[in-house]
Amino acid sequence: MYIYEVKNASKYFEYGILGSFKFPAVDDVNITIDEKPSIYAIAGESGCGKTTLAKMFLRILKADRGTILYRGKNIWKLSGDALKNFYKEVQPVFQDPYDTFNPHENVDNYLIKTAKNLLGLNDEKEVRKRVQDVLDFVGLSYDTIKGKKPREFSGGQLQRVALARSIIPNPKVLIADEPVSMLDASLRINILNFFRDIKNKEKSIIIYITHDLATSYYLSDYIFIMYRGSIVEHGAIQSIVDNPLHPYTQTLLKALPDYRKRDEWFKEEFKPPGIELEEFLIKGCKYANQCPHASERCFKNRPHEIEAEKEHYVACWLAVK
């Protein structure tokens, strides 16, 4: 059984005078997330729709078409205890840790309230123990954060506190939207390693949203490549890196260093081109305008997804025999 299923999901945003036109920020996306603890990357350049998709996973934005299922149930039809359980089991980690906390509230008070609200704990000793346990996990102590406001922490420290907050309820799924993009390269590796620990020790599933293929490769087990609102290729991370089939994936990989130096990739970063709204509206392959292999068929018809290899899927006419 899948813990998450995204079925033909689309999300449209308005543009133009008085919002008279619409474009699909997320366009007919299909994704399945297995119950086994793993790290899934959703990678693509800035503006490709991945943050919109993350908000759809989190039940912040509703799909205009298609459905998103959690444990087999439509997330927008959850209510009562089922909805409470969803918010307990699915936790966000935001790009900017300063957005996680109330700037006027002491961070320790926020963590205590989170433990009480999500775990239903009333005993002060139990609450304090849970907060200390999650702080220990990210290498902090209660005394380190006690009585401090968010502005009194560095970005790296506060992101660790945000990670601690996210694992208070022992979540089944963490959805991390660009969690290291605001940090220096020297700090990224520490946060990425915490995500690995969360997967291995807390047995959580992590959906890692990023524009950075380097950190995707360093961290994840499986990857979805997103371009202009669509998933163009996905599969086991090593299979994608060793044999990228979609021209867009090939372009991303060419911007990165030798894949054999995996532990050095987190220091590198792909610099994306500008966003072209017109490409979101293309009926055929959205990469056709950029692709050196594009044919007339690519502009007219959207390629369907095929399984090119075991655990390796691509939506490209070049791969269709």
C-alpha positions as CSV (number, residue, x, y, z in Angstrom):
1,M,0.0,0.0,0.0
2,Y,1.2,3.5,-0.8
3,I,1.2,6.1,1.9
4,Y,0.7,8.9,-0.7
5,E,-0.8,8.7,-4.2
6,V,-1.0,11.7,-6.5
7,K,-3.4,10.9,-9.3
8,N,-3.5,13.2,-12.4
9,A,-3.2,16.3,-10.1
10,S,-3.2,19.8,-11.6
11,K,-3.2,23.2,-10.0
12,Y,-3.9,26.3,-12.0
13,F,-3.0,29.9,-11.2
14,E,-4.4,33.0,-12.9
15,Y,-2.4,35.6,-14.8
16,G,-3.0,38.5,-17.1
17,I,-5.5,41.4,-16.7
18,L,-8.0,40.6,-14.0
19,G,-6.8,37.0,-14.0
20,S,-8.4,36.3,-17.3
21,F,-5.9,33.5,-18.2
22,K,-4.8,30.4,-16.3
23,F,-1.6,28.3,-16.4
24,P,-1.0,24.9,-14.8
25,A,1.7,25.3,-12.1
26,V,1.2,21.6,-11.6
27,D,0.1,19.7,-14.7
28,D,-1.3,16.2,-14.6
29,V,1.2,14.9,-12.1
30,N,1.2,11.3,-10.9
31,I,3.4,10.2,-8.0
32,T,3.4,7.3,-5.6
33,I,5.2,7.2,-2.3
34,D,5.8,3.8,-0.6
35,E,5.4,3.2,3.1
36,K,9.0,2.0,3.4
37,P,11.2,4.7,5.1
38,S,12.9,6.4,2.1
39,I,13.9,9.8,0.9
40,Y,12.2,11.0,-2.3
41,A,13.5,14.1,-4.0
42,I,11.3,16.3,-6.2
43,A,13.9,18.3,-8.1
44,G,13.7,21.1,-10.7
45,E,14.6,24.7,-11.3
46,S,13.0,27.5,-9.4
47,G,9.4,28.1,-10.6
48,C,8.8,24.6,-11.9
49,G,5.9,24.0,-9.6
50,K,7.6,21.9,-6.9
51,T,6.6,24.2,-4.0
52,T,3.1,24.3,-5.2
53,L,3.1,20.5,-5.3
54,A,4.6,20.4,-1.7
55,K,1.7,22.6,-0.6
56,M,-0.7,20.2,-2.2
57,F,0.9,17.3,-0.3
58,L,0.5,19.3,2.9
59,R,-3.2,20.1,2.3
60,I,-2.5,23.8,2.0
61,L,-3.5,24.0,-1.7
62,K,-6.3,21.9,-3.2
63,A,-5.8,20.3,-6.6
64,D,-8.1,21.8,-9.3
65,R,-8.1,18.5,-11.1
66,G,-7.2,15.0,-9.9
67,T,-6.8,13.7,-6.3
68,I,-4.2,13.2,-3.6
69,L,-4.6,10.2,-1.4
70,Y,-3.0,9.6,2.0
71,R,-3.3,6.0,3.3
72,G,-5.8,5.5,0.5
73,K,-8.1,8.4,1.4
74,N,-8.6,11.7,-0.3
75,I,-6.9,14.3,1.9
76,W,-9.7,16.8,1.3
77,K,-12.3,14.4,2.5
78,L,-10.6,13.8,5.9
79,S,-12.4,15.0,9.0
80,G,-12.4,14.5,12.7
81,D,-9.8,12.1,14.1
82,A,-8.6,11.2,10.6
83,L,-7.8,14.8,9.9
84,K,-6.1,15.2,13.3
85,N,-4.0,12.1,12.6
86,F,-3.0,13.5,9.1
87,Y,-1.7,16.7,10.7
88,K,0.2,14.6,13.3
89,E,1.7,12.2,10.8
90,V,2.6,14.7,8.0
91,Q,4.9,17.5,9.1
92,P,6.5,20.4,7.1
93,V,10.1,21.7,7.2
94,F,10.1,25.1,5.5
95,Q,12.8,26.8,3.5
96,D,13.2,29.7,5.9
97,P,13.3,28.5,9.5
98,Y,12.3,32.0,10.7
99,D,8.9,31.4,9.1
100,T,8.4,28.4,11.3
101,F,8.3,30.3,14.6
102,N,6.4,33.2,16.1
103,P,9.1,36.0,16.2
104,H,7.7,37.3,19.5
105,E,7.6,33.9,21.3
106,N,10.4,32.0,23.0
107,V,11.3,29.0,21.0
108,D,11.2,26.6,24.0
109,N,7.6,27.6,24.7
110,Y,6.7,26.9,21.0
111,L,8.2,23.4,21.2
112,I,6.3,22.7,24.5
113,K,3.0,23.8,23.0
114,T,3.7,21.7,19.9
115,A,4.3,18.6,22.1
116,K,1.1,19.3,24.0
117,N,-1.1,19.9,21.0
118,L,0.2,17.1,18.7
119,L,0.8,14.4,21.3
120,G,-1.9,15.3,23.7
121,L,0.6,15.4,26.6
122,N,-0.4,17.2,29.8
123,D,2.3,15.9,32.2
124,E,5.0,18.6,32.3
125,K,7.8,16.0,32.8
126,E,6.6,14.0,29.8
127,V,6.4,17.2,27.7
128,R,9.9,18.3,28.8
129,K,11.4,14.9,28.1
130,R,9.9,14.7,24.6
131,V,11.3,18.2,23.8
132,Q,14.7,17.3,25.2
133,D,14.7,14.1,23.2
134,V,14.1,15.8,19.8
135,L,16.7,18.5,20.7
136,D,19.2,15.8,21.5
137,F,18.5,14.3,18.1
138,V,19.7,17.4,16.3
139,G,22.6,18.1,18.7
140,L,21.1,20.8,20.9
141,S,20.1,21.0,24.5
142,Y,17.1,22.5,26.2
143,D,19.4,25.0,28.0
144,T,20.7,26.2,24.6
145,I,17.3,27.4,23.5
146,K,15.6,28.2,26.7
147,G,14.2,31.8,26.9
148,K,15.4,32.7,23.4
149,K,13.5,34.3,20.5
150,P,14.1,33.0,16.9
151,R,16.2,36.1,16.0
152,E,18.8,35.0,18.6
153,F,19.7,32.0,16.6
154,S,21.8,31.6,13.5
155,G,20.1,30.3,10.4
156,G,21.7,26.9,10.8
157,Q,20.9,26.6,14.5
158,L,17.3,27.6,13.9
159,Q,16.9,25.1,11.1
160,R,18.0,22.4,13.5
161,V,15.4,23.6,16.0
162,A,12.8,23.5,13.2
163,L,13.8,20.0,12.4
164,A,13.4,19.1,16.1
165,R,9.9,20.6,16.1
166,S,8.9,18.6,13.0
167,I,9.8,15.2,14.6
168,I,8.1,15.9,18.0
169,P,4.9,13.9,17.0
170,N,7.0,11.0,15.5
171,P,5.7,11.8,12.0
172,K,5.4,9.2,9.2
173,V,6.2,11.8,6.5
174,L,8.3,14.9,6.5
175,I,7.8,17.3,3.6
176,A,10.9,19.5,3.4
177,D,10.7,22.4,1.0
178,E,14.2,23.7,0.1
179,P,15.4,23.2,3.7
180,V,19.1,24.0,3.0
181,S,18.9,26.5,0.2
182,M,19.3,29.5,2.6
183,L,22.3,27.9,4.4
184,D,26.0,28.2,3.7
185,A,27.6,25.2,1.9
186,S,29.5,24.3,5.1
187,L,26.2,24.0,7.0
188,R,24.2,22.1,4.4
189,I,25.8,18.8,4.9
190,N,24.9,18.8,8.6
191,I,21.2,19.3,7.9
192,L,21.2,16.8,5.1
193,N,22.8,14.2,7.5
194,F,20.0,14.9,10.0
195,F,17.5,14.0,7.4
196,R,19.3,10.7,6.8
197,D,19.2,10.1,10.6
198,I,15.5,10.8,10.7
199,K,14.9,8.2,7.9
200,N,17.1,5.6,9.5
201,K,16.4,6.1,13.2
202,E,12.8,7.6,13.3
203,K,11.8,5.4,10.3
204,S,10.2,8.4,8.5
205,I,9.6,9.0,4.9
206,I,11.0,12.3,3.6
207,I,9.9,14.2,0.5
208,Y,12.7,16.5,-0.2
209,I,11.8,19.5,-2.5
210,T,14.8,21.2,-4.1
211,H,16.2,23.0,-7.1
212,D,19.6,21.4,-6.4
213,L,20.4,18.1,-8.1
214,A,23.6,17.8,-6.2
215,T,22.0,17.6,-2.7
216,S,19.3,15.3,-4.2
217,Y,22.0,12.9,-5.2
218,Y,23.8,13.1,-1.9
219,L,20.6,12.5,0.1
220,S,17.8,10.7,-1.7
221,D,16.9,7.2,-2.7
222,Y,14.5,8.1,-5.4
223,I,14.0,11.2,-7.5
224,F,11.3,12.9,-9.5
225,I,12.5,15.4,-12.1
226,M,10.0,18.3,-12.6
227,Y,9.9,20.7,-15.5
228,R,7.3,23.4,-16.1
229,G,4.7,21.7,-13.8
230,S,5.2,18.2,-15.2
231,I,7.2,15.1,-14.0
232,V,9.5,14.3,-17.0
233,E,11.6,11.5,-15.4
234,H,11.7,9.6,-12.2
235,G,13.3,6.5,-10.7
236,A,16.0,5.2,-8.3
237,I,18.5,8.0,-7.9
238,Q,21.5,5.9,-9.1
239,S,19.6,4.8,-12.2
240,I,18.8,8.4,-13.1
241,V,22.3,9.6,-12.6
242,D,24.0,6.7,-14.4
243,N,21.6,6.8,-17.3
244,P,19.5,10.0,-17.7
245,L,17.0,9.5,-20.5
246,H,15.2,12.8,-20.7
247,P,17.1,15.6,-22.4
248,Y,16.3,18.0,-19.5
249,T,17.7,15.6,-16.9
250,Q,20.8,15.3,-19.1
251,T,21.2,19.1,-19.1
252,L,20.9,19.2,-15.3
253,L,23.5,16.5,-14.8
254,K,26.0,18.2,-17.2
255,A,26.0,21.2,-14.9
256,L,27.3,19.0,-12.0
257,P,30.7,17.5,-11.2
258,D,31.8,13.9,-11.6
259,Y,29.0,11.7,-10.1
260,R,31.6,9.4,-8.6
261,K,32.5,12.1,-6.1
262,R,29.1,11.8,-4.5
263,D,30.1,13.2,-1.1
264,E,31.3,16.4,-2.7
265,W,28.1,17.2,-4.7
266,F,26.5,19.1,-1.8
267,K,29.0,21.9,-2.4
268,E,27.7,22.4,-6.0
269,E,24.6,24.0,-7.2
270,F,22.7,24.1,-10.5
271,K,22.0,27.6,-11.8
272,P,18.6,27.5,-13.6
273,P,17.6,29.6,-16.6
274,G,14.7,32.0,-16.4
275,I,11.1,30.9,-16.3
276,E,9.1,31.1,-19.5
277,L,5.3,31.2,-18.9
278,E,4.7,30.1,-22.5
279,E,6.3,26.7,-21.8
280,F,3.7,25.9,-19.1
281,L,1.0,26.3,-21.7
282,I,2.6,24.0,-24.4
283,K,0.3,21.1,-25.2
284,G,3.2,18.8,-26.3
285,C,6.4,18.2,-24.5
286,K,7.2,21.3,-22.4
287,Y,10.9,21.0,-23.0
288,A,10.5,21.0,-26.8
289,N,11.6,24.6,-27.2
290,Q,14.9,23.9,-25.4
291,C,15.5,20.3,-26.6
292,P,18.1,19.7,-29.4
293,H,16.3,16.5,-30.3
294,A,12.8,18.0,-30.6
295,S,10.7,16.9,-33.6
296,E,7.2,18.0,-34.8
297,R,5.7,15.2,-32.7
298,C,7.2,16.7,-29.6
299,F,5.5,20.1,-30.1
300,K,2.1,18.5,-30.9
301,N,1.7,15.6,-28.5
302,R,2.6,15.2,-24.8
303,P,4.8,12.1,-24.5
304,H,3.3,9.4,-22.2
305,E,5.4,7.9,-19.4
306,I,7.1,4.6,-20.0
307,E,9.2,2.3,-17.8
308,A,12.5,2.4,-19.7
309,E,14.3,0.3,-17.1
310,K,13.4,-1.3,-13.8
311,E,12.4,1.6,-11.4
312,H,13.2,4.1,-14.1
313,Y,10.4,6.0,-15.9
314,V,10.6,8.8,-18.5
315,A,8.1,10.9,-20.5
316,C,10.0,11.5,-23.7
317,W,9.3,10.5,-27.3
318,L,13.0,9.5,-27.8
319,A,12.5,6.7,-25.3
320,V,9.4,5.3,-27.0
321,K,10.4,2.4,-29.2
